[in-house]
Amino acid sequence: MEFPSNVGAVMRAAGCYGATAVHYTDVRFSRASTYHTDTQNRQSQIQIPLMSMTSLTDDLPSTVSIVCVELAEGATPLLEFNHPRDALYIFGPEDGSIEQSIIDQTDHVVYVPTIVCMHLAATVNVLLYDRLAKASEVINHHARVIESRDSNNRLVFNRYSFQLFW
């Protein structure tokens, strides 16, 4: 990921969907992260660590499943995938692939069944939304709307009021 806006978009997605950390190994990402444009400032608000790693898969707890998100032969379509409770998602670079040595040690490889490959930050959003949509977590949607919107949004939808126009 070589552009600051990509870093900001990934951080925003991580904050929106409750990820606990964003780790990276790419030198380009490291350069871009110093100029990232996370318009919601999720890294400081929710304290999501953005950390450079030598290896993403070393020293993982045994309870963590490694899930690679990549256009790979034999990958499971995201629509059919059941997300593990504790997961480390590894995304391929926009101009390459995840190394075969990482694929060989992964628990799952999934892909988003699009016509062409997506932008990395878009893929992160789609994957994390899919995880949320398939989760069994009970969400208080009224409270979530109140907590998630900013000070410029005070909309209320009342399905029981109506007006007639002629």
C-alpha positions in Angstrom: 0.0 0.0 0.0 1.8 3.0 -1.2 -0.6 5.9 -0.8 -1.5 7.7 2.5 -5.2 7.6 1.7 -5.0 3.8 1.6 -3.6 3.7 5.1 -6.3 6.1 6.3 -9.0 4.0 4.7 -7.7 0.8 6.3 -7.5 2.5 9.7 -11.0 3.8 9.3 -12.3 0.4 8.4 -10.5 -1.2 11.3 -12.1 1.4 13.6 -15.6 1.0 12.1 -15.7 -2.7 12.5 -13.8 -3.1 15.8 -10.5 -4.6 14.7 -8.0 -4.6 17.5 -4.8 -3.8 15.5 -3.4 -3.3 12.1 0.0 -4.8 11.4 2.0 -4.5 8.2 5.3 -5.7 6.7 5.5 -3.5 3.6 8.1 -0.7 3.4 5.8 1.3 1.2 3.0 1.1 3.8 5.4 2.3 6.5 6.3 5.4 4.4 2.6 6.1 3.6 1.5 5.6 7.2 3.3 8.7 8.4 1.1 10.7 6.1 -2.1 8.8 6.4 -5.5 10.5 6.0 -7.8 8.7 8.5 -10.6 11.3 8.3 -12.3 9.8 11.4 -9.0 9.7 13.3 -9.8 6.1 14.4 -6.2 5.3 15.4 -6.3 7.9 18.2 -10.0 7.6 19.1 -10.2 3.9 19.5 -6.5 3.2 20.1 -6.0 0.8 17.2 -2.3 0.1 17.0 -0.7 0.5 13.6 2.5 -1.5 13.8 5.3 -2.6 11.5 6.1 -6.3 11.8 9.0 -8.4 10.5 6.6 -11.4 10.3 2.8 -11.4 10.6 2.6 -15.0 11.6 5.3 -15.4 14.3 4.4 -15.8 17.9 0.6 -16.1 17.4 -1.5 -17.6 20.1 -2.7 -21.1 19.2 -6.4 -19.9 19.3 -5.8 -17.5 16.3 -6.7 -18.7 12.9 -4.8 -17.2 9.9 -7.0 -16.2 7.1 -5.4 -15.0 3.9 -7.5 -12.8 1.6 -6.2 -13.4 -1.9 -7.2 -14.3 -5.4 -5.8 -17.8 -5.2 -6.8 -21.0 -6.9 -8.7 -23.1 -4.4 -9.7 -20.1 -2.2 -13.1 -20.2 -0.6 -15.6 -17.5 -1.9 -16.2 -15.0 0.9 -20.0 -15.6 0.5 -19.4 -19.2 1.7 -16.8 -18.5 4.4 -17.5 -18.8 8.2 -15.2 -16.5 10.0 -13.3 -17.9 13.0 -13.8 -16.2 16.3 -10.1 -15.2 16.7 -8.6 -14.4 13.3 -5.6 -12.7 11.8 -6.5 -11.5 8.3 -3.7 -11.2 5.9 -4.4 -9.2 2.7 -2.3 -9.5 -0.4 -0.6 -6.4 -1.9 -2.4 -4.5 -4.6 0.4 -5.2 -7.1 1.4 -8.7 -6.1 0.4 -11.7 -4.1 0.8 -13.1 -0.6 4.0 -15.2 -0.4 3.4 -18.9 -0.9 5.3 -19.6 2.4 2.5 -17.7 4.2 -0.3 -19.4 2.2 1.2 -22.7 3.2 0.9 -22.0 6.9 -2.6 -20.5 6.8 -5.8 -22.0 8.0 -8.0 -20.5 5.3 -7.7 -18.6 2.0 -10.7 -16.6 0.9 -11.5 -14.3 -2.0 -14.1 -11.7 -2.7 -15.8 -12.9 -5.9 -15.6 -9.7 -7.9 -15.0 -9.4 -11.7 -11.5 -7.8 -11.2 -9.4 -7.3 -8.1 -10.5 -4.6 -5.7 -8.5 -1.8 -4.0 -7.0 -3.0 -0.8 -9.0 -0.7 1.5 -12.2 -1.7 -0.2 -11.4 -5.4 0.3 -10.7 -4.7 4.0 -14.1 -3.0 4.3 -16.0 -5.8 2.5 -14.3 -8.6 4.5 -14.9 -6.9 7.9 -18.5 -6.1 7.0 -19.0 -9.8 6.0 -17.6 -10.8 9.4 -20.0 -8.5 11.2 -23.0 -9.6 9.0 -22.4 -13.2 9.8 -21.6 -12.8 13.5 -24.0 -14.0 16.2 -23.4 -10.9 18.3 -26.5 -9.1 19.4 -26.4 -5.4 18.5 -28.5 -2.7 20.0 -29.1 -0.9 16.7 -30.6 2.2 18.2 -27.6 2.7 20.5 -25.2 1.9 17.6 -26.7 4.6 15.5 -26.5 7.2 18.3 -22.9 6.3 19.1 -21.7 6.1 15.5 -23.0 9.3 14.0 -21.2 12.6 14.2 -22.5 15.9 15.4 -23.8 16.9 11.9 -26.3 14.0 11.8 -29.4 14.1 13.9 -31.8 12.3 11.5 -34.7 10.4 12.9 -36.9 8.0 10.8 -40.4 7.6 12.1 -42.0 4.8 10.1 -45.5 5.6 11.7 -45.8 9.2 10.4 -46.9 10.0 6.9 -48.1 12.8 4.8 -50.4 12.7 1.8 -49.7 14.9 -1.3 -51.8 15.5 -4.2 
